[in-house]
Amino acid sequence: MGYYFKEKDNRMRIQKQLCQSDPTGVLGCLPNRRDPGRTNTNATFTGTLGSREFLSIAFGPALGNALGLSSLYGLDSYAGNPILDDPREVYTGFEPTYETDELQIQGRLEHDFGSIKTQLSGFYHETSVDSSQDYNLGVANRAIIQPTLNTLAGLAVAGITGVPGSNAYFAPIAAALIPNGPAGDICTSLSEESGLGVYGGFKRCGAIPLAYDRSKQDTKDWSVEGIVSSDFDGMFNFLLGGIYVDGKVTDGDYYVNAFAIDYITGVLGTVAALGGGRPPAFSATPFFRNATAQFRLKSYGIFGEAYVDFSDRLKLTLGLRFNHDNKHVVSRSTLASFPVAFGTTGDAFASPGYATYDADPVIPGIQPFAIRDRTFKEWTGRGVLDYKITDDNLIYASYSRGYKSGGFNPPVQVAGLTIPDSFTPEIITAYEIGSKNSFADGKFTLNLTGFYYKYKGLQLSRIVARSSINDNIDADIWGLEAEAMIRPDPDWAINIGASYLKTKVTDNGLFINQRDPSGGDPNTVIIKDIQGAFNCVVRANNPTVAQTFVTIVNTGLGLRGPAPFPSDSGLGAATGAFSLCNVLAAQTANPGVLGLLPTGSTVSVNDGIGVSIKGNSLPQAPVVKFSAGLQKTFNFSNGMTLIPRVDLIYTGESYGNIFNGRVNRVEGYTQANAQVQLNGVDGRWFVRGFIQNIMDNNSTTGLYLTDQSSGLFANIFTLEPRRYGLAAGFKF
């Protein structure tokens, strides 16, 4: 069996970004609501690194104020963008692209030796996906950065006053970013593998500065499975098998490109080169690139089951499996990580400056890549007891132990932020009881199931520093499911399904909520680190001490003291400020600073204040679900049939984030579909007309939270819009 699929269009990976805009810029989005607002880009890593305030600290006030793209305390870069309430409408400066193709080939060989049956199956699969889109779904306000473009053009000609030859350091930046002068087009790096970007001629230019991301990945995998099973007449039968899987991911890259990044990497690199007496250079890569050069999975499993029929009514199934997974990854993450001379061609990673870049700070020395190898082994199994009360009524009970191997977190390229480089396996212990029933000669069937799942090390992902990071937590799940089919006569069919699901985190650990790193503690000041664009927290014995400490340190940095968040922010009494977390941490031991605080004051700087999530619901776990369908078959005298059908589906409330709360709640929603199908004689052909989401429901079906350096906006997904169409097929 073979399958091939190809797609090339302009759809988006994400749909809509929601945000309760933060006027302080410390968080970007506030944690109380999901409004159709936009992120305050002063909170993003382009907003902080390109600010006059940060560059003034790095270069001195005169040069920093001249070169800064904007102010941390001024308008954000999307000022003037419209607010769009429609969840299917976005405002974007970049048309998305989406390309994918997929190939599958399967084969199976079976042979029956009588009481022994054998089966050999093979599977080959390869796929590639490459997509890009506007990162913040906004159109940058060029007027905000125009004064800086004018300054850059002037420096490219005249240089810094009193510094002979300094124009040669700024001229390559201007030539790359504003090749037609400060009033002309603005150029942004392409997402490309050389790492040179706009400074190597790989760019797209237009009237506005762009910001977009790109995700691409090529995957190949194959597997082979062999099974031997018995069909003896006695009470005992068995199944034995083995499976081997070999998978490979290459070019697993995620890019974030922006004009602001190009500008910042050019300015930071060339000013450092000027100050160090080195030739003009930029800091590579001039875009964020999280690269998985290779991921390899080699996995095998050996399994067997025994079936014991104690009688025609009682059956026992026992199974055991050994799992062995070996994972290997080669990765690195770059953003302004090493100097590259202007004019370099070919590959930034072949330049002399690359030798100073360490891709793996965990291992001593300079490592060009982070290389990880892990092997995971686990025994799993199951036991099932079936009992037929009658030929039409069966009850069963089962126990099983399942396993999902651990893995590696992507490298994180944010100074001062430490993330575990791996995560552990996920283990589930599952108990289930149920009943399968048929009544009235098959006119009514009813299946009932009750289950309890206990997870140890459940793997949940979150976005940190523009990378998907996995955590492990413990959780319990239990629920009930019911399915029924009613056939009052052969031409009518009514199906009904319902489920109730209860999930609960059982982990006793404390976790930092990215939306509110203060953890609800009023004695804190939330800090936006203006170098890494992540958040930290200053904590003291009372709010006044925390605010006074930050004000003292920030005054020395040329930054403002803490400011209150809006009353409806959901942050309580916490305040926020821009600063440098490492400087604040160092000053907690400075007697001169501490001497300015009240006697008995205590101050600390933390990544955040952890809160307990014990008892919270798991994300993407609707409490209730309900479905119902109705169809009628009309038989014609010529042997053809016409079958109209309608379906109604309700999905109950859930949460999109482990921290729950109103901002993460996904309301319940309903979807209605209908179709009518005309079948030819003996079902040799069919023609079907269908309509999905009849009511054109825009309900949110799920969401995920982006990271602090991107402003903490929430990406939402909704039901597919109303769709209708025709389908046809035939058999031969």
LUMLO-189579 format. One record per residue (C-alpha): x, y negated, z; residue in three letters. Coordinates in steps of 0.05 Angstrom, whole numbers, padded with zeros to 5 digits, m for minus. Last residue first. Example, Ala and Ser with C-alpha at 12.3 -4.5 7.8 and 13.67 -1.06 7.14 Angstrom:
LUMLO-189579
    east   north      up  resn
   00273   00021   00143   SER
   00246   00090   00156   ALA
***
This chain:
LUMLO-189579
    east   north      up  resn
  m00265   00043  m00173   PHE
  m00295  m00006  m00123   LYS
  m00317  m00077  m00135   PHE
  m00311  m00146  m00105   GLY
  m00342  m00215  m00101   ALA
  m00338  m00274  m00054   ALA
  m00373  m00342  m00055   LEU
  m00364  m00403  m00012   GLY
  m00381  m00445   00047   TYR
  m00341  m00480   00100   ARG
  m00363  m00524   00158   ARG
  m00300  m00548   00193   PRO
  m00253  m00498   00226   GLU
  m00262  m00501   00300   LEU
  m00215  m00549   00336   THR
  m00142  m00550   00356   PHE
  m00112  m00600   00403   ILE
  m00041  m00628   00410   ASN
  m00034  m00663   00476   ALA
   00013  m00722   00483   PHE
   00068  m00720   00536   LEU
   00111  m00777   00508   GLY
   00160  m00739   00463   SER
   00216  m00739   00514   SER
   00167  m00714   00566   GLN
   00147  m00652   00527   ASP
   00086  m00634   00485   THR
   00024  m00604   00517   LEU
  m00017  m00550   00483   TYR
  m00090  m00547   00464   LEU
  m00146  m00499   00449   GLY
  m00215  m00491   00418   THR
  m00237  m00564   00416   THR
  m00307  m00572   00389   SER
  m00318  m00605   00321   ASN
  m00381  m00566   00304   ASN
  m00402  m00569   00231   ASP
  m00471  m00541   00250   MET
  m00464  m00483   00200   ILE
  m00395  m00465   00225   ASN
  m00385  m00415   00168   GLN
  m00428  m00409   00106   ILE
  m00428  m00348   00062   PHE
  m00448  m00322  m00007   GLY
  m00431  m00251  m00024   ARG
  m00429  m00212  m00089   VAL
  m00419  m00137  m00087   PHE
  m00395  m00079  m00130   TRP
  m00397  m00003  m00131   ARG
  m00441   00000  m00069   GLY
  m00478   00060  m00094   ASP
  m00518   00014  m00140   VAL
  m00495  m00058  m00132   GLY
  m00495  m00097  m00068   ASN
  m00521  m00168  m00058   LEU
  m00494  m00202   00004   GLN
  m00523  m00260   00045   VAL
  m00483  m00298   00097   GLN
  m00491  m00338   00160   ALA
  m00447  m00368   00214   ASN
  m00462  m00405   00279   ALA
  m00409  m00430   00328   GLN
  m00418  m00452   00400   THR
  m00371  m00487   00448   TYR
  m00348  m00486   00521   GLY
  m00305  m00544   00544   GLU
  m00229  m00539   00544   VAL
  m00202  m00567   00609   ARG
  m00129  m00591   00611   ASN
  m00142  m00664   00629   VAL
  m00195  m00642   00679   ARG
  m00150  m00598   00720   GLY
  m00114  m00534   00701   ASN
  m00039  m00531   00718   PHE
  m00031  m00469   00674   ILE
  m00049  m00509   00612   ASN
  m00102  m00504   00558   GLY
  m00159  m00487   00606   TYR
  m00223  m00449   00593   SER
  m00298  m00460   00588   GLU
  m00342  m00411   00551   GLY
  m00342  m00385   00480   THR
  m00410  m00377   00447   TYR
  m00419  m00341   00381   ILE
  m00482  m00337   00338   LEU
  m00485  m00294   00275   ASP
  m00534  m00292   00217   VAL
  m00541  m00238   00163   ARG
  m00577  m00229   00096   PRO
  m00569  m00161   00062   ILE
  m00594  m00149  m00009   LEU
  m00592  m00078  m00036   THR
  m00588  m00046  m00105   MET
  m00615   00023  m00120   GLY
  m00661   00002  m00178   ASN
  m00722   00005  m00132   SER
  m00694  m00049  m00087   PHE
  m00675  m00041  m00014   ASN
  m00675  m00102   00031   PHE
  m00627  m00095   00090   THR
  m00637  m00141   00150   LYS
  m00583  m00171   00194   GLN
  m00580  m00202   00263   LEU
  m00519  m00221   00304   GLY
  m00506  m00241   00376   ALA
  m00443  m00263   00413   SER
  m00428  m00285   00483   PHE
  m00364  m00303   00519   LYS
  m00352  m00324   00591   VAL
  m00294  m00349   00632   VAL
  m00251  m00367   00572   PRO
  m00177  m00349   00581   ALA
  m00133  m00394   00538   GLN
  m00092  m00416   00599   PRO
  m00091  m00375   00663   LEU
  m00135  m00398   00720   SER
  m00104  m00428   00782   ASN
  m00104  m00389   00848   GLY
  m00030  m00402   00862   LYS
  m00008  m00462   00821   ILE
   00032  m00491   00879   SER
   00065  m00558   00866   VAL
   00138  m00575   00852   GLY
   00162  m00646   00861   ILE
   00205  m00667   00801   GLY
   00275  m00664   00773   ASP
   00296  m00692   00841   ASN
   00329  m00755   00868   VAL
   00333  m00763   00943   SER
   00324  m00820   00993   VAL
   00320  m00822   01069   THR
   00311  m00886   01109   SER
   00326  m00885   01183   GLY
   00344  m00959   01186   THR
   00310  m00999   01131   PRO
   00346  m01002   01064   LEU
   00401  m01051   01045   LEU
   00453  m01007   01080   GLY
   00434  m00950   01034   LEU
   00459  m00990   00975   VAL
   00526  m01006   01005   GLY
   00533  m00937   01036   PRO
   00527  m00904   00967   ASN
   00505  m00832   00976   ALA
   00436  m00841   00944   THR
   00472  m00883   00892   GLN
   00498  m00822   00855   ALA
   00427  m00795   00845   ALA
   00403  m00862   00819   LEU
   00461  m00864   00769   VAL
   00446  m00793   00746   ASN
   00372  m00809   00737   CYS
   00384  m00871   00694   LEU
   00326  m00921   00698   SER
   00257  m00938   00673   PHE
   00205  m00945   00727   ALA
   00141  m00914   00755   GLY
   00096  m00919   00815   THR
   00059  m00864   00854   ALA
  m00003  m00885   00893   ALA
  m00051  m00835   00860   GLY
  m00026  m00809   00793   LEU
  m00094  m00796   00762   GLY
  m00083  m00856   00716   SER
  m00150  m00889   00732   ASP
  m00119  m00943   00776   SER
  m00067  m00959   00723   PRO
   00005  m00942   00741   PHE
   00042  m00988   00788   PRO
   00110  m01017   00769   ALA
   00178  m00999   00796   PRO
   00237  m01046   00789   GLY
   00262  m01077   00724   ARG
   00327  m01061   00690   LEU
   00393  m01099   00685   GLY
   00432  m01040   00712   LEU
   00449  m01074   00778   GLY
   00376  m01094   00786   THR
   00358  m01022   00772   ASN
   00396  m00997   00833   VAL
   00364  m01047   00881   ILE
   00294  m01039   00851   THR
   00299  m00962   00854   VAL
   00318  m00965   00928   PHE
   00263  m01015   00944   THR
   00210  m00972   00910   GLN
   00231  m00909   00947   ALA
   00235  m00946   01014   VAL
   00167  m00978   01004   THR
   00134  m00912   00986   PRO
   00155  m00876   01050   ASN
   00206  m00824   01072   ASN
   00236  m00826   01003   ALA
   00230  m00790   00936   ARG
   00259  m00814   00870   VAL
   00231  m00770   00814   VAL
   00259  m00749   00747   CYS
   00230  m00754   00678   ASN
   00261  m00738   00610   PHE
   00281  m00790   00558   ALA
   00354  m00765   00559   GLY
   00387  m00833   00562   GLN
   00330  m00877   00587   ILE
   00312  m00831   00644   ASP
   00239  m00845   00657   LYS
   00232  m00847   00732   ILE
   00170  m00831   00774   ILE
   00175  m00866   00841   VAL
   00155  m00825   00901   THR
   00127  m00830   00971   ASN
   00055  m00821   00946   PRO
   00068  m00747   00932   ASP
   00018  m00722   00880   GLY
   00068  m00674   00850   GLY
   00110  m00734   00829   SER
   00126  m00699   00764   PRO
   00056  m00712   00739   ASP
   00045  m00691   00666   ARG
   00107  m00647   00670   GLN
   00077  m00608   00728   ASN
   00136  m00580   00766   ILE
   00124  m00510   00792   PHE
   00126  m00483   00864   LEU
   00129  m00407   00873   GLY
   00076  m00365   00907   ASN
   00054  m00329   00843   ASP
  m00016  m00300   00846   THR
  m00045  m00338   00787   VAL
  m00118  m00321   00777   LYS
  m00160  m00299   00718   THR
  m00234  m00282   00718   LYS
  m00268  m00260   00654   LEU
  m00341  m00246   00639   TYR
  m00361  m00215   00574   SER
  m00421  m00210   00528   ALA
  m00439  m00175   00463   GLY
  m00504  m00167   00425   ILE
  m00516  m00133   00358   ASN
  m00582  m00128   00320   ILE
  m00588  m00084   00259   ALA
  m00651  m00074   00216   TRP
  m00657  m00031   00155   ASP
  m00650   00038   00188   PRO
  m00706   00022   00239   ASP
  m00707  m00008   00309   PRO
  m00631  m00010   00305   ARG
  m00603  m00043   00368   ILE
  m00529  m00048   00381   MET
  m00501  m00066   00449   ALA
  m00433  m00088   00476   GLU
  m00417  m00105   00548   ALA
  m00353  m00130   00579   GLU
  m00334  m00142   00652   LEU
  m00273  m00176   00682   GLY
  m00209  m00177   00721   TRP
  m00143  m00212   00713   ILE
  m00087  m00220   00764   ASP
  m00024  m00263   00756   ALA
   00050  m00265   00768   ASP
   00093  m00318   00733   ILE
   00149  m00317   00682   ASN
   00169  m00378   00641   ASP
   00182  m00386   00566   ASN
   00209  m00449   00533   ILE
   00186  m00476   00465   SER
   00235  m00531   00445   SER
   00225  m00606   00435   ARG
   00260  m00622   00501   ALA
   00211  m00576   00538   VAL
   00147  m00548   00508   ILE
   00114  m00494   00549   ARG
   00107  m00419   00542   SER
   00077  m00367   00588   LEU
   00105  m00297   00598   GLN
   00071  m00257   00653   LEU
   00125  m00234   00701   GLY
   00083  m00184   00739   LYS
   00013  m00178   00713   TYR
  m00043  m00140   00748   LYS
  m00102  m00123   00703   TYR
  m00171  m00103   00728   TYR
  m00224  m00077   00681   PHE
  m00299  m00063   00676   GLY
  m00328  m00036   00612   THR
  m00399  m00023   00587   LEU
  m00420   00005   00519   ASN
  m00492   00008   00498   LEU
  m00523   00040   00436   THR
  m00596   00036   00417   PHE
  m00629   00068   00356   LYS
  m00580   00126   00360   GLY
  m00630   00180   00372   ASP
  m00666   00140   00425   ALA
  m00604   00125   00466   PHE
  m00528   00124   00455   SER
  m00480   00110   00512   ASN
  m00408   00093   00525   LYS
  m00388   00080   00598   SER
  m00329   00045   00628   GLY
  m00274   00042   00680   ILE
  m00208   00007   00671   GLU
  m00144  m00004   00711   TYR
  m00084  m00039   00682   ALA
  m00014  m00050   00709   THR
   00021  m00102   00665   ILE
   00095  m00116   00662   ILE
   00127  m00176   00627   GLU
   00201  m00174   00616   PRO
   00247  m00230   00640   THR
   00263  m00298   00610   PHE
   00328  m00324   00582   SER
   00371  m00387   00578   ASP
   00341  m00418   00641   PRO
   00333  m00493   00629   ILE
   00378  m00548   00655   THR
   00366  m00621   00637   LEU
   00421  m00671   00652   GLY
   00437  m00685   00579   ALA
   00384  m00660   00531   VAL
   00403  m00609   00478   GLN
   00364  m00548   00500   VAL
   00382  m00481   00471   PRO
   00323  m00436   00455   PRO
   00298  m00390   00509   ASN
   00318  m00318   00502   PHE
   00279  m00254   00511   GLY
   00240  m00207   00556   GLY
   00206  m00144   00533   SER
   00132  m00133   00538   LYS
   00110  m00073   00579   TYR
   00047  m00035   00595   GLY
   00026   00011   00652   ARG
  m00040   00047   00645   SER
  m00096   00075   00687   TYR
  m00162   00098   00659   SER
  m00233   00117   00679   ALA
  m00286   00144   00634   TYR
  m00361   00154   00628   ILE
  m00397   00186   00569   LEU
  m00470   00189   00549   ASN
  m00498   00217   00484   ASP
  m00476   00290   00489   ASP
  m00495   00287   00562   THR
  m00457   00266   00625   ILE
  m00394   00270   00583   LYS
  m00333   00258   00627   TYR
  m00269   00225   00605   ASP
  m00206   00217   00648   LEU
  m00150   00173   00621   VAL
  m00077   00168   00643   GLY
  m00027   00120   00616   ARG
   00047   00108   00606   GLY
   00106   00061   00609   THR
   00180   00070   00622   TRP
   00223   00009   00611   GLU
   00289  m00013   00580   LYS
   00311  m00083   00560   PHE
   00378  m00097   00528   THR
   00405  m00168   00524   ARG
   00455  m00202   00479   ASP
   00465  m00278   00476   ARG
   00509  m00322   00433   ILE
   00508  m00398   00441   ALA
   00545  m00425   00381   PHE
   00608  m00466   00369   PRO
   00633  m00450   00439   GLN
   00684  m00495   00472   ILE
   00708  m00470   00539   GLY
   00673  m00439   00599   PRO
   00607  m00403   00584   ILE
   00542  m00435   00608   VAL
   00556  m00499   00570   PRO
   00541  m00463   00504   ASP
   00540  m00505   00441   ALA
   00604  m00542   00460   ASP
   00623  m00596   00410   TYR
   00695  m00620   00408   THR
   00714  m00577   00348   ALA
   00657  m00609   00310   TYR
   00696  m00674   00308   GLY
   00745  m00645   00257   PRO
   00690  m00638   00204   SER
   00667  m00570   00181   ALA
   00601  m00575   00220   PHE
   00585  m00640   00184   ALA
   00583  m00602   00118   ASP
   00598  m00621   00047   GLY
   00616  m00694   00045   THR
   00644  m00741   00097   THR
   00639  m00814   00076   GLY
   00628  m00839   00147   PHE
   00671  m00800   00195   ALA
   00635  m00748   00238   VAL
   00633  m00753   00314   PRO
   00600  m00698   00357   PHE
   00534  m00685   00392   SER
   00488  m00740   00366   ALA
   00433  m00687   00366   LEU
   00450  m00614   00362   THR
   00421  m00548   00386   SER
   00455  m00481   00377   ARG
   00436  m00409   00365   SER
   00460  m00338   00355   VAL
   00412  m00286   00383   VAL
   00416  m00211   00398   HIS
   00359  m00169   00426   LYS
   00360  m00095   00444   ASN
   00295  m00062   00461   ASP
   00286   00008   00490   HIS
   00217   00034   00509   ASN
   00204   00104   00538   PHE
   00132   00127   00533   ARG
   00087   00173   00574   LEU
   00016   00195   00563   GLY
  m00035   00236   00600   LEU
  m00106   00248   00574   THR
  m00157   00288   00614   LEU
  m00222   00315   00586   LYS
  m00287   00337   00619   LEU
  m00351   00353   00581   ARG
  m00336   00412   00536   ASP
  m00292   00438   00592   SER
  m00223   00427   00623   PHE
  m00201   00396   00557   ASP
  m00129   00376   00570   VAL
  m00096   00327   00523   TYR
  m00021   00313   00530   ALA
   00012   00250   00503   GLU
   00082   00234   00480   GLY
   00126   00175   00467   PHE
   00195   00155   00445   ILE
   00205   00081   00430   GLY
   00258   00044   00391   TYR
   00278  m00028   00384   SER
   00331  m00066   00348   LYS
   00316  m00141   00346   LEU
   00362  m00191   00314   ARG
   00359  m00267   00316   PHE
   00405  m00307   00272   GLN
   00425  m00379   00259   ALA
   00372  m00402   00307   THR
   00378  m00477   00301   ALA
   00347  m00533   00343   ASN
   00362  m00594   00302   ARG
   00349  m00664   00326   PHE
   00369  m00715   00274   PHE
   00432  m00754   00259   PRO
   00473  m00691   00274   THR
   00522  m00717   00284   ALA
   00545  m00782   00316   SER
   00568  m00833   00264   PHE
   00639  m00853   00247   ALA
   00684  m00912   00230   PRO
   00758  m00895   00239   PRO
   00783  m00891   00310   ARG
   00807  m00949   00354   GLY
   00768  m00923   00414   GLY
   00721  m00983   00419   GLY
   00708  m00982   00345   LEU
   00696  m00907   00345   ALA
   00647  m00913   00404   ALA
   00613  m00971   00368   VAL
   00609  m00927   00305   THR
   00579  m00866   00338   GLY
   00528  m00901   00380   LEU
   00506  m00946   00323   VAL
   00499  m00890   00271   GLY
   00467  m00842   00319   THR
   00418  m00896   00341   ILE
   00399  m00916   00270   TYR
   00389  m00846   00246   ASP
   00349  m00830   00308   ILE
   00305  m00892   00299   ALA
   00293  m00873   00226   PHE
   00264  m00808   00252   ALA
   00276  m00734   00242   ASN
   00258  m00677   00289   VAL
   00281  m00610   00263   TYR
   00265  m00538   00282   TYR
   00305  m00483   00249   ASP
   00300  m00407   00247   GLY
   00347  m00399   00189   ASP
   00349  m00323   00197   THR
   00303  m00277   00236   VAL
   00317  m00202   00235   LYS
   00276  m00142   00255   GLY
   00292  m00068   00261   ASP
   00239  m00024   00290   VAL
   00244   00051   00307   TYR
   00186   00095   00327   ILE
   00180   00163   00358   GLY
   00126   00214   00367   GLY
   00096   00272   00404   LEU
   00022   00289   00409   LEU
  m00008   00346   00449   PHE
  m00064   00396   00456   ASN
  m00088   00442   00512   PHE
  m00157   00472   00524   MET
  m00153   00523   00469   GLY
  m00169   00519   00395   ASP
  m00104   00483   00379   PHE
  m00102   00419   00338   ASP
  m00031   00394   00351   SER
   00005   00330   00337   SER
   00073   00310   00309   VAL
   00085   00236   00296   ILE
   00141   00198   00261   GLY
   00148   00123   00257   GLU
   00192   00079   00213   VAL
   00200   00004   00218   SER
   00223  m00055   00177   TRP
   00233  m00128   00190   ASP
   00251  m00191   00153   LYS
   00237  m00262   00176   THR
   00255  m00330   00148   ASP
   00239  m00392   00190   GLN
   00224  m00465   00180   LYS
   00197  m00521   00223   SER
   00202  m00594   00203   ARG
   00188  m00656   00244   ASP
   00171  m00727   00226   TYR
   00186  m00800   00242   ALA
   00188  m00851   00186   LEU
   00208  m00924   00184   PRO
   00164  m00963   00136   ILE
   00171  m00989   00065   ALA
   00201  m00926   00038   GLY
   00264  m00883   00033   CYS
   00277  m00809   00037   ARG
   00347  m00785   00054   LYS
   00404  m00736   00042   PHE
   00459  m00784   00020   GLY
   00511  m00758   00069   GLY
   00498  m00812   00120   TYR
   00423  m00802   00113   VAL
   00430  m00730   00136   GLY
   00500  m00705   00148   LEU
   00481  m00642   00186   GLY
   00493  m00599   00125   SER
   00430  m00558   00138   GLU
   00376  m00607   00118   GLU
   00317  m00644   00148   SER
   00320  m00708   00107   LEU
   00346  m00770   00140   SER
   00307  m00835   00140   THR
   00315  m00895   00095   CYS
   00282  m00964   00100   ILE
   00263  m01000   00036   ASP
   00281  m01072   00025   GLY
   00277  m01134   00070   ALA
   00341  m01118   00108   PRO
   00381  m01105   00044   GLY
   00372  m01057  m00014   ASN
   00412  m01000   00018   PRO
   00376  m01008   00086   ILE
   00393  m00943   00123   LEU
   00454  m00916   00087   ALA
   00487  m00980   00065   ALA
   00470  m01013   00132   ALA
   00503  m00957   00170   ILE
   00564  m00956   00124   PRO
   00573  m01032   00132   ALA
   00572  m01029   00209   PHE
   00643  m01003   00221   TYR
   00674  m01041   00163   ALA
   00643  m01105   00192   ASN
   00688  m01095   00253   SER
   00749  m01115   00212   GLY
   00768  m01172   00259   PRO
   00731  m01172   00326   VAL
   00722  m01245   00347   GLY
   00650  m01248   00324   THR
   00625  m01178   00309   ILE
   00622  m01162   00235   GLY
   00611  m01212   00180   ALA
   00580  m01171   00124   VAL
   00555  m01107   00157   ALA
   00542  m01147   00221   LEU
   00493  m01191   00182   GLY
   00456  m01132   00153   ALA
   00451  m01101   00222   LEU
   00424  m01166   00251   THR
   00370  m01170   00197   ASN
   00350  m01098   00212   LEU
   00347  m01116   00286   THR
   00300  m01174   00272   PRO
   00256  m01127   00230   GLN
   00248  m01075   00286   ILE
   00181  m01099   00314   ILE
   00155  m01122   00245   ALA
   00162  m01052   00218   ARG
   00103  m01026   00259   ASN
   00109  m00951   00254   ALA
   00051  m00912   00224   VAL
   00026  m00858   00271   GLY
   00016  m00783   00274   LEU
   00073  m00776   00324   ASN
   00115  m00725   00287   TYR
   00089  m00736   00216   ASP
   00091  m00668   00183   GLN
   00136  m00612   00158   SER
   00127  m00539   00142   SER
   00170  m00481   00119   ASP
   00148  m00409   00130   VAL
   00182  m00347   00103   SER
   00158  m00275   00107   THR
   00185  m00205   00100   GLU
   00154  m00138   00118   HIS
   00171  m00065   00108   TYR
   00132  m00008   00139   PHE
   00143   00067   00140   GLY
   00100   00123   00165   SER
   00114   00198   00174   LEU
   00057   00243   00197   GLN
   00056   00315   00219   THR
  m00001   00362   00237   LYS
   00004   00428   00274   ILE
  m00055   00476   00280   SER
  m00055   00486   00205   GLY
   00011   00460   00178   PHE
  m00022   00395   00155   ASP
   00024   00345   00121   HIS
   00022   00270   00120   GLU
   00064   00217   00086   LEU
   00050   00144   00097   ARG
   00075   00081   00061   GLY
   00071   00007   00075   GLN
   00096  m00054   00038   ILE
   00084  m00125   00062   GLN
   00106  m00190   00030   LEU
   00092  m00260   00056   GLU
   00099  m00330   00028   ASP
   00094  m00397   00063   THR
   00095  m00470   00046   GLU
   00064  m00527   00084   TYR
   00077  m00601   00072   THR
   00050  m00661   00109   PRO
   00043  m00730   00079   GLU
   00081  m00781   00121   PHE
   00059  m00848   00149   GLY
   00001  m00819   00187   THR
  m00065  m00840   00216   TYR
  m00107  m00779   00233   VAL
  m00179  m00757   00221   GLU
  m00208  m00689   00239   ARG
  m00217  m00704   00313   PRO
  m00257  m00767   00294   ASP
  m00244  m00819   00348   ASP
  m00189  m00856   00310   LEU
  m00154  m00913   00346   ILE
  m00124  m00959   00294   PRO
  m00048  m00973   00294   ASN
  m00030  m01044   00315   GLY
   00028  m01025   00360   ALA
   00058  m00960   00336   TYR
   00130  m00978   00355   SER
   00113  m00995   00427   ASP
   00106  m01068   00446   LEU
   00153  m01094   00500   GLY
   00180  m01070   00566   TYR
   00227  m01017   00539   LEU
   00249  m01068   00488   SER
   00259  m01057   00414   SER
   00309  m01037   00361   LEU
   00369  m01056   00404   GLY
   00430  m01081   00365   LEU
   00431  m01154   00386   ALA
   00410  m01140   00458   ASN
   00463  m01086   00464   GLY
   00518  m01130   00433   LEU
   00508  m01187   00482   ALA
   00486  m01146   00542   PRO
   00544  m01097   00544   GLY
   00554  m01035   00500   PHE
   00523  m00977   00539   ALA
   00482  m01015   00590   ILE
   00460  m01064   00536   SER
   00445  m01006   00490   LEU
   00398  m00977   00542   PHE
   00361  m01043   00554   GLU
   00358  m01063   00480   ARG
   00322  m00998   00467   SER
   00343  m00947   00415   GLY
   00358  m00892   00466   LEU
   00293  m00904   00503   THR
   00243  m00910   00446   GLY
   00276  m00856   00405   THR
   00275  m00809   00465   PHE
   00201  m00823   00476   THR
   00172  m00865   00533   ALA
   00174  m00930   00494   ASN
   00132  m00892   00444   THR
   00069  m00905   00484   ASN
   00031  m00845   00459   THR
  m00033  m00858   00421   ARG
  m00106  m00860   00442   GLY
  m00163  m00812   00425   PRO
  m00168  m00800   00500   ASP
  m00150  m00735   00536   ARG
  m00159  m00755   00609   ARG
  m00124  m00761   00677   ASN
  m00051  m00745   00663   PRO
  m00026  m00810   00632   LEU
   00009  m00810   00564   CYS
   00077  m00842   00550   GLY
   00104  m00823   00618   LEU
   00145  m00884   00637   VAL
   00116  m00928   00582   GLY
   00082  m00973   00633   THR
   00019  m00981   00590   PRO
   00008  m00905   00591   ASP
  m00040  m00885   00536   SER
  m00091  m00832   00553   GLN
  m00069  m00787   00496   CYS
  m00097  m00741   00443   LEU
  m00059  m00715   00383   GLN
  m00097  m00681   00327   LYS
  m00089  m00623   00280   GLN
  m00024  m00585   00286   ILE
   00011  m00543   00234   ARG
  m00015  m00590   00181   MET
  m00043  m00578   00111   ARG
  m00009  m00605   00049   ASN
  m00006  m00544   00004   ASP
   00035  m00485  m00018   LYS
   00012  m00415   00000   GLU
   00035  m00346  m00023   LYS
   00011  m00277  m00003   PHE
   00033  m00207  m00024   TYR
   00007  m00139  m00002   TYR
   00027  m00068  m00019   GLY
   00000   00000   00000   MET
***
